[in-house]
Amino acid sequence: MSQTLEITILSAENLHENRKAIKGNTFVTVQCDGSNDEASTTKLDSEGGSYPRWNEKLVMNVPMHARFVTIDVRYKTRGTSSSSVGMARIPISDFIGGYVHENQLQFLSYRLWDNRVRRNGVVNISVKVKMSQPNSCSNSMSSAVNGVPVTGVPVAGNGSNRVVTGIPAVWLNYQSSL
């Protein structure tokens, strides 16, 4: 099982290498832990210098057991090699679960850290958790009561429309305190 994330790498700010401003040729790689997929990569920004802009959408499948997405801002050196400018390790819980609804666009900024664990700029992204496809093996139904997710499971296998529903107790306590 996995969730699909649309991560748009918007821009970065204040990038340096050896305390000198980056002159250009930067790109971003995005990878999820626990995923066998290769890292997704943006196009090269050759004009932005220390303030590059990509505005590029990367779609990735994130396994349910994944805990982090790693964003690595890199710059192209001579030939085909590249060097890391800074990295952000972002908890998946920042955009999956909790109070964030599926298909809700979030704009986020994260501090980048270089190889010596020093601050080195900021990366700006937007994230949308794409609506998960219904599981073909399940007959469960979904609805909402006062914005609280309610799931239903059919109680009869004969095509009956009767369902058993449940509302998490945490939400009931929260709703009653309002």
N, C-alpha and C positions, 0 to 999 in steps of 0.2 A: 504494500500500500504506500502511496505517496501523495503529496500535495503539489500543486503547480504554482510556482511563484513567477510573477512578472516583475523583474527588477530593472528599473531604468536608471542607468548610470548617468546622472545629469552633469556634474562638474566636480572640480576639486579646487581647493584654495591654498595658497601659501606653501607651495611645494619647494623643497630645497634638497640639494645633494652636497654634502661636505660644506654646509653653511652658505652655499651659493644658490641663487635662484635657478630653477630648472629652465632651460631655454626652449624646450619643446620635445616633440616625439614621445609623448606619453600615451599610455593605454592602460586598460584595467582588465584584470582577470578576476572571475568570480567562481568560487567552488564551494560545494557543500560537503561537510564531513559525512562519512557513511555512504557517499554516493560513488558508484563506479564510473560515472560519467567524467569525461575530461572537463577541464575548466572552460567556461565560456569567456570569450574575449571581445572587447570593444575594438573599434577601428582606432587607428593612430591619430592623435591630435598633434599636428606639427606646428601649429601657430599659437596655441594658448600659453605657452611658457609655464610660469608658476601658477597660472589660473586656467587650466585646460577645461574645455567643454566637449562632451561627447553626445549627450542626449540620445543614448542608444539603449533600446529595450532588449534585455536578455531573458529568455524564458527557460526555467529550469524545474525539473522534477525533484522534489525534496522528499527523501524517505521519511516515514513517520518516526523513526528512531534517531534522526539527525538532530544535532543540538546547536550547530553553528554554521553560518555562512561566512566565508572568508573573502574579503575584497582586498585585492593587492594592486596598488597603483604602481606602474612600472614605467621606465623610460628606455627607449631603444638606444643602445650604445653602438659602437662601430660593428659593421657586419650584421650578423643575424642575432647577436646576443642582446640580452636586456638585463637591467638591474632594478631591484625593488626600491621604490622611493618611500613607501609606507604601506602599512597593512592595518586593516580593521577586522577583528573577529567578532561577528555580530550574533548574539543569541537568537535562535529561531523563534523563541517565545516573544521577541519584539514584534513579530508580525503574524504569528499563527497562534490561535487560541486566545484566551483571556477575553478582553472587551473589544477586540477588533473583529469586525464582521467580514465575511468573504466578499470579494469584489469591491472592497472599500480601499481607495487610493490613499496612501500615507506618504508624506514627504519627511525624510529623515536625514540627519547629518551625523557623521561619526568622525571622531578623532583618528588620525592615522599615526601609527607608531613605526619608526624605522628599525633597522636591524640591531641598533644599539639601545633599543627601548627608549627612544627620545621622541617627543612630539614632533610630527612633521606634516602639518597641514590637516585639512579636513576634506572628506568626500561627501558629496550631496547626492542622495538617491531618492527614488520613489519606489514603493513596493505595493503590489496588489496580489492578494491570495486569490487565485482564480477559483471559481465555483467548482467544487469537486463533482465528478461525474457520478451518478447514482450507481451503486454496486448492483450488478445484474443478478447476483446470488441472493440479494436481500429484498424483502417485500416491505421494508420499513417505510413509513411516511413521516414527513416533517411539517410542522406548522409553527406558529408563534402565538403566545398569549401575552399581551402587554410587553412585547419586545423580548420576551423570554423564550428561548428555544424549547419546543416541546416535541418529543419524538414519540411516534406510535408504532406498535408492532401488531400486525394482524393476529387475532386470537383463534381464527378458524382457517383451515386450509381449503375451505369450500367456496371461496370467492366472496365471503361475507365482508361487509364494510365496517364491522365492529372492530375497534382497536383498543389496546391497553395503552394509556398515556402516562407519562411521568414528567414531573417538573423537579429539577434538582432542589434539594432543601436549602442550599445556600442562597439561591435566587428567591425562594419563598421568604426567607428571613430578611433579605435585603428589601424586597418589595413591601413587606409588612411594616418595615421601619420608616418608609417614606411618608 
